[in-house]
Amino acid sequence: MPGTSANSAVTRSTLSRQIADALRDEVLAGRLRPGQEFTVKQIAEQYGVSATPVREALVDLCAQGLLDADQHRGYRVHGFTLADYRDMAEARMLVVDGLFRRHALRAAAPPPEPDPHIGVVLVSIRRRAEAAARAARTGDLDVLIGYDLRYWHELARLVARNDHLAAFLHRLRVQSWAFSVPHLRAARDLSGGLWGGHVELVDAVTRGDAEAAAGVVRDHHAHCLAWADRLEAGARPTG
């Protein structure tokens, strides 16, 4: 039947994405911990699907840096180090700073006809910003991660106007959360200790205030590095 093969490929691809998303969420929730091992067969049985979409999903997660493949033992959740986290923060800061500088140049020479779509996108981003900021204040890590990832991805796409750059930044943010989650879940109280400047940043972008936006981004970077320093200090032996 014409189209049957194509439809089957689309269905398998969709299923593969769903499995990849589900496993990524397991990593970000801390239920799949660094170093944990599993096989294609185990995941296929867990989700009640065939091995092919599972294998595709696991290969995708390896490409995202969340899993490591072992030819003889299957797959393992990648364990990011504190040095990795600092490198991620630096890479993100360099790219985001450059994006906002370029965005400022565009804002200084706006097009003759403003794009009404941008306003709609900014409203959507601000809603995510408000939800992320609330979750940060209350220490609700599960809610924060979901909104934070969507917020930064949408904001990067808007400011960069380049899906490749936005995808790169999204991958860095997912990896940063993958490292952070086990440590944050071990903390007794997260309220007030999580970065929540999402609203200030999107408001600065909405106003076209590049200096204020850069200031919020620098604050976020400083927060990440200060947290890494506290984490390292806590891991050092005393006495």
C-alpha positions in Angstrom: 0.0 0.0 0.0 1.5 3.4 -1.0 2.7 5.4 2.0 2.6 2.5 4.5 6.4 2.5 4.9 6.6 6.2 5.3 3.8 6.2 7.9 5.5 3.4 9.8 8.7 5.4 9.9 6.9 8.5 11.2 5.2 6.5 13.9 8.5 4.9 14.9 10.2 8.3 15.0 7.4 9.8 17.1 7.6 6.8 19.5 11.4 7.2 19.7 11.1 10.9 20.6 8.5 10.1 23.3 10.8 7.5 24.8 13.8 9.8 24.6 11.8 12.6 26.3 10.6 10.2 29.0 14.1 9.0 29.8 15.5 12.5 29.8 12.8 13.5 32.3 13.8 10.5 34.4 17.4 11.8 34.4 16.3 15.3 35.3 14.0 14.1 38.0 17.0 12.2 39.6 15.3 8.8 39.2 17.9 7.7 36.7 21.2 8.6 38.5 24.7 9.0 37.1 26.4 5.7 36.5 23.1 3.7 36.4 23.2 1.1 33.7 20.4 -0.5 31.6 19.9 -2.3 28.3 17.7 -1.8 25.3 15.8 -4.9 26.3 15.1 -3.5 29.8 13.8 -0.2 28.5 11.7 -1.9 25.8 10.1 -4.1 28.4 9.5 -1.2 30.7 7.6 0.8 28.1 6.1 -2.2 26.3 7.5 -1.4 22.9 9.9 -3.0 20.4 13.6 -2.6 20.5 14.0 -0.4 17.4 12.5 2.9 18.7 14.2 2.3 22.1 17.6 1.9 20.4 16.9 5.1 18.4 15.9 7.0 21.6 19.1 5.9 23.4 21.3 6.8 20.5 19.7 10.3 20.6 20.3 10.7 24.3 23.9 9.7 23.8 24.2 12.5 21.2 22.7 14.9 23.8 25.5 13.8 26.2 23.1 12.3 28.8 24.0 8.7 28.2 27.2 6.7 27.5 27.1 3.6 25.3 29.0 0.5 26.3 29.3 -2.1 23.5 29.1 -5.0 26.0 27.0 -3.7 28.9 24.4 -1.5 27.2 24.0 2.1 28.3 24.9 4.2 31.3 23.7 7.6 32.6 26.5 10.0 32.0 28.1 11.4 35.1 29.0 15.1 34.7 31.7 16.5 36.9 31.9 19.9 38.7 34.5 20.9 36.1 32.0 20.0 33.4 29.4 22.2 35.1 31.7 25.2 35.3 32.7 24.7 31.6 29.0 24.6 30.7 28.3 27.8 32.6 31.2 29.5 30.9 30.2 28.4 27.4 26.6 29.4 28.0 27.6 32.8 29.3 29.9 33.5 26.3 27.2 32.5 23.8 24.3 34.3 25.5 26.3 37.4 26.0 27.1 37.5 22.3 23.5 36.9 21.4 22.2 39.8 23.5 24.9 42.1 22.1 23.7 41.2 18.6 20.1 41.6 19.7 20.9 45.1 21.0 22.3 46.1 17.5 19.1 44.8 15.9 17.0 46.8 18.4 18.9 49.9 17.6 17.8 49.6 14.0 14.3 48.1 14.1 12.5 47.1 10.9 10.1 49.5 9.3 7.2 47.2 10.1 7.3 45.6 13.6 6.6 41.9 13.7 3.4 41.3 15.7 4.4 37.7 16.2 7.3 38.8 18.5 4.8 40.3 20.9 2.8 37.1 21.1 6.0 35.0 21.7 7.1 37.4 24.4 3.8 37.0 26.2 4.2 33.3 26.1 7.8 33.5 27.4 6.8 35.8 30.2 4.2 33.3 31.4 6.8 30.6 31.6 9.1 33.1 33.3 6.5 33.8 36.0 5.9 30.1 36.6 9.7 29.4 36.8 10.3 32.3 39.2 7.5 31.1 41.5 8.9 27.6 41.5 12.4 28.9 42.3 11.1 30.9 45.3 9.2 27.9 46.7 12.0 25.4 45.9 9.8 23.3 43.7 12.5 21.7 41.6 10.3 19.6 39.3 8.2 22.5 38.2 11.2 24.8 37.9 13.1 22.5 35.6 10.2 22.1 33.2 9.4 25.8 32.9 13.1 26.8 33.0 14.0 24.6 30.0 11.1 25.8 27.9 11.7 29.5 28.9 15.4 29.5 27.9 14.8 27.6 24.7 12.0 30.0 23.5 14.0 33.1 24.6 17.1 31.9 22.8 15.2 31.2 19.6 13.6 34.7 19.8 16.9 36.5 20.5 19.2 34.4 18.3 16.8 33.8 15.4 19.0 30.8 14.8 17.6 27.3 15.7 21.1 25.8 15.8 22.3 28.2 18.4 19.1 27.7 20.4 19.5 23.9 20.2 23.1 24.2 21.4 22.1 26.3 24.4 19.2 24.0 25.2 21.5 21.0 25.3 23.9 22.8 27.6 21.0 23.7 29.9 19.7 20.1 30.0 23.2 18.9 30.8 23.6 21.5 33.6 20.4 20.4 35.2 21.5 16.7 34.8 24.5 17.5 36.9 22.7 19.7 39.4 19.7 17.6 40.2 21.3 15.0 42.4 23.0 17.7 44.5 19.9 19.9 44.7 17.7 17.0 45.8 20.1 16.2 48.6 19.7 19.8 50.0 17.3 20.2 52.9 15.7 23.4 51.7 15.8 24.9 48.2 13.4 27.9 48.8 15.3 31.1 48.1 18.4 29.3 46.9 17.5 28.8 43.3 18.0 31.5 40.6 14.7 33.1 39.7 15.5 36.1 37.5 13.5 34.9 34.6 10.9 37.7 34.7 13.5 40.4 34.9 15.3 39.1 31.9 12.3 38.8 29.6 11.1 42.2 30.7 14.4 43.7 29.8 14.2 42.0 26.4 10.7 43.3 25.9 11.8 46.9 26.6 14.8 46.5 24.3 17.1 47.3 27.3 20.2 45.3 26.3 22.3 46.6 29.3 19.7 45.4 31.8 19.4 42.1 30.0 23.1 41.6 30.1 23.1 42.4 33.8 20.6 39.7 34.5 22.5 37.2 32.5 25.7 38.1 34.4 23.8 37.7 37.6 22.7 34.2 36.5 26.2 33.3 35.6 27.6 34.5 39.0 24.8 32.5 40.8 25.9 29.3 39.0 29.5 29.8 39.8 28.8 30.7 43.4 26.7 27.5 43.8 29.6 25.5 42.2 32.0 27.0 44.7 29.7 26.1 47.7 29.3 22.6 46.3 33.1 22.2 46.0 33.7 23.6 49.5 31.1 21.2 51.0 32.8 18.3 49.3 36.3 19.1 50.7 37.4 17.3 53.9 37.7 19.6 56.9 40.0 19.5 60.0 
